[in-house]
Amino acid sequence: MRLVEIDMNHKIILKFIYKEKLFRINLDVINKNMTHIIIPSLLEDNQVLDPSKMQDVEIIYTLQEGIFTFTSLTFEVAEYQGMRVYYVSSQENIERLNRREAYRLFIGEILKVTIVNKQGKRKIVEGVLKNVSVTGMCIVLKNELETGDTLKCLYNFEGLNIYLSGKIIRKEKMQRYHAFSYGCVFKDHNSGVSRMIALKHLRRKNSKQ
């Protein structure tokens, strides 16, 4: 799916980091053409927020059959019918992410985490495995790292040891806890995570019967 194929009858989520805070804002698509969509601009102190100051920007489009996430976006501040807006374009053609893939299983357990930086240097620290999905995981650490570094850990799920290894693609500073939250993507499919999530889904389904 391309960005300009978004249905104007559906809302989108604009997700981004600004001043070290994570924002998720529901927006309407005002209009679109063959090259871009038009969405309302965001204001700070009655001034249009400069989109170049937003980091890790994503547009998330959710349908009943799945989720589409656009990450390679170009913003232009403009005026449309008397309103200040953003013209947003993207060259991406996104594959649908089904809801099982998007599902995040909360873990919240302390464990040992191996940090491997881009030069291959290793360090073992204590961290919190916040959640996992079939495509990645979120780990909270006191250490400040860079995107592109790799985090590895071993999680025991009901006697099954699941090896997790993911490259950092997002980081968020958690001011309240003096820590950093790292979003990591798995390079390869992790069958252990898939089994764990499938089992959780099955248990949830049976509990509702």
C-alpha positions as CSV (number, residue, x, y, z in Angstrom):
1,M,0.0,0.0,0.0
2,R,1.1,3.5,-0.8
3,L,0.5,6.5,1.5
4,V,-1.8,8.2,-1.0
5,E,-4.1,5.1,-1.0
6,I,-5.2,5.9,2.6
7,D,-9.0,6.2,2.8
8,M,-10.0,9.7,3.9
9,N,-12.9,8.1,5.9
10,H,-10.3,6.6,8.3
11,K,-8.2,8.3,10.9
12,I,-4.4,7.9,11.0
13,I,-2.0,7.9,13.9
14,L,0.9,10.3,13.7
15,K,3.7,9.0,16.0
16,F,6.9,10.9,16.7
17,I,9.4,12.0,19.3
18,Y,9.6,15.7,20.2
19,K,11.8,17.1,22.9
20,E,12.5,13.6,24.1
21,K,8.8,12.8,24.6
22,L,6.8,10.2,22.6
23,F,3.6,11.4,21.0
24,R,0.7,9.4,19.3
25,I,-1.9,11.8,17.8
26,N,-5.1,10.7,16.0
27,L,-5.6,12.8,12.9
28,D,-8.0,13.1,9.9
29,V,-6.8,13.0,6.4
30,I,-8.2,16.3,5.0
31,N,-7.5,15.6,1.4
32,K,-5.1,13.8,-0.9
33,N,-3.9,13.7,-4.5
34,M,-1.5,11.5,-6.5
35,T,1.6,12.6,-4.6
36,H,0.7,13.4,-1.0
37,I,-1.9,13.4,1.7
38,I,-2.9,16.6,3.6
39,I,-3.2,16.4,7.4
40,P,-3.7,19.1,10.1
41,S,-0.6,20.8,11.3
42,L,0.4,20.6,15.0
43,L,0.8,23.8,17.1
44,E,3.1,24.8,19.8
45,D,2.6,28.2,21.4
46,N,0.2,29.0,18.6
47,Q,2.9,28.4,16.0
48,V,3.0,25.5,13.5
49,L,5.4,22.8,14.8
50,D,8.4,22.5,12.5
51,P,8.2,18.9,11.2
52,S,12.0,18.8,10.9
53,K,12.2,18.8,14.7
54,M,10.1,15.7,15.0
55,Q,12.1,12.5,15.3
56,D,11.3,8.9,14.4
57,V,8.1,9.9,12.7
58,E,5.6,7.2,11.7
59,I,2.1,7.3,10.2
60,I,0.1,4.3,11.3
61,Y,-3.0,3.3,9.3
62,T,-5.2,0.6,10.8
63,L,-7.8,-1.4,9.0
64,Q,-9.8,-4.4,10.2
65,E,-7.6,-6.7,8.1
66,G,-4.2,-5.3,9.3
67,I,-1.9,-2.4,10.0
68,F,0.3,-0.3,7.7
69,T,3.2,1.7,9.1
70,F,4.9,4.4,7.0
71,T,8.3,5.5,8.2
72,S,10.0,7.2,5.3
73,L,8.1,10.5,5.1
74,T,8.5,14.0,3.7
75,F,6.7,16.9,5.3
76,E,5.9,20.3,3.9
77,V,4.2,23.1,5.8
78,A,1.5,24.7,3.6
79,E,-1.9,26.4,3.6
80,Y,-5.0,24.7,2.5
81,Q,-8.5,26.3,2.5
82,G,-7.3,28.9,5.0
83,M,-5.8,26.3,7.3
84,R,-2.1,25.6,8.1
85,V,-1.5,22.0,7.2
86,Y,1.2,19.4,6.5
87,Y,1.6,18.0,3.0
88,V,3.0,14.5,3.5
89,S,4.5,12.3,0.9
90,S,6.3,8.9,0.8
91,Q,7.8,6.7,-1.8
92,E,7.2,3.6,0.3
93,N,5.0,0.7,-0.7
94,I,4.1,-0.9,2.6
95,E,3.2,-4.5,3.2
96,R,0.4,-5.2,5.6
97,L,1.3,-6.1,9.1
98,N,-1.3,-8.4,10.5
99,R,-2.7,-8.0,14.0
100,R,-0.9,-11.0,15.4
101,E,2.4,-9.6,14.2
102,A,1.6,-6.2,15.7
103,Y,0.5,-7.7,19.0
104,R,2.9,-6.9,21.9
105,L,3.1,-9.4,24.7
106,F,3.9,-7.6,28.0
107,I,6.7,-9.2,29.9
108,G,8.1,-6.7,32.5
109,E,10.9,-8.9,33.8
110,I,14.4,-8.0,34.9
111,L,17.1,-10.0,33.2
112,K,20.7,-9.9,31.9
113,V,21.1,-8.0,28.6
114,T,24.2,-8.2,26.3
115,I,24.9,-5.0,24.5
116,V,26.8,-5.3,21.2
117,N,27.8,-2.0,19.7
118,K,28.4,-1.4,16.0
119,Q,32.1,-2.0,16.5
120,G,31.4,-5.4,18.0
121,K,32.3,-4.5,21.6
122,R,30.2,-6.4,24.2
123,K,28.9,-5.4,27.6
124,I,26.5,-7.3,30.0
125,V,24.1,-5.1,32.0
126,E,20.8,-5.5,33.9
127,G,17.6,-4.4,32.1
128,V,13.9,-5.0,31.8
129,L,12.3,-6.9,28.9
130,K,9.2,-4.7,28.6
131,N,7.4,-6.6,25.8
132,V,7.9,-8.8,22.7
133,S,6.1,-9.3,19.4
134,V,6.9,-11.6,16.5
135,T,8.9,-8.8,14.8
136,G,10.8,-7.3,17.8
137,M,11.1,-6.4,21.4
138,C,11.3,-3.5,23.8
139,I,14.0,-3.4,26.5
140,V,14.6,-0.7,29.1
141,L,18.1,0.1,30.2
142,K,19.9,2.7,32.3
143,N,22.6,2.8,29.6
144,E,22.3,5.3,26.7
145,L,23.0,3.5,23.4
146,E,22.8,4.3,19.7
147,T,20.4,3.1,17.0
148,G,22.1,0.3,15.2
149,D,23.5,-1.3,18.4
150,T,22.3,-4.8,19.1
151,L,20.6,-6.1,22.3
152,K,20.6,-9.8,23.2
153,C,19.0,-11.7,26.1
154,L,17.6,-15.1,27.2
155,Y,14.0,-15.2,28.4
156,N,12.6,-18.3,30.1
157,F,8.9,-18.9,29.3
158,E,7.4,-21.8,31.3
159,G,10.6,-23.8,31.0
160,L,11.3,-22.8,27.4
161,N,14.5,-20.7,26.9
162,I,13.9,-18.2,24.1
163,Y,16.9,-16.4,22.7
164,L,16.2,-12.8,21.7
165,S,18.5,-10.7,19.6
166,G,17.4,-7.4,18.0
167,K,18.9,-4.3,16.4
168,I,17.9,-1.0,18.0
169,I,15.7,1.1,15.7
170,R,14.1,3.5,18.2
171,K,15.0,4.9,21.6
172,E,13.0,7.0,24.0
173,K,14.3,8.7,27.1
174,M,12.2,7.9,30.2
175,Q,12.8,11.0,32.3
176,R,10.8,9.7,35.3
177,Y,12.9,6.6,35.6
178,H,16.3,8.0,34.4
179,A,16.4,5.2,31.8
180,F,16.0,4.6,28.1
181,S,13.4,2.5,26.3
182,Y,14.8,0.7,23.2
183,G,12.7,-0.6,20.3
184,C,14.5,-3.5,18.6
185,V,13.7,-5.4,15.5
186,F,14.5,-9.1,15.0
187,K,16.6,-9.9,11.9
188,D,15.1,-13.4,11.5
189,H,11.8,-15.0,12.4
190,N,11.8,-16.2,16.1
191,S,9.8,-19.4,16.4
192,G,10.0,-19.4,20.2
193,V,8.3,-16.0,20.3
194,S,5.7,-17.1,17.8
195,R,4.8,-20.1,19.9
196,M,4.6,-18.1,23.1
197,I,2.3,-15.5,21.5
198,A,0.1,-18.2,19.9
199,L,-0.2,-19.9,23.3
200,K,-1.2,-16.6,25.0
201,H,-3.8,-16.0,22.3
202,L,-5.2,-19.5,22.7
203,R,-5.5,-19.1,26.5
204,R,-7.2,-15.7,26.1
205,K,-9.7,-17.2,23.6
206,N,-10.5,-20.1,25.9
207,S,-10.9,-17.9,28.9
208,K,-13.7,-15.9,27.1
209,Q,-15.6,-19.1,26.2
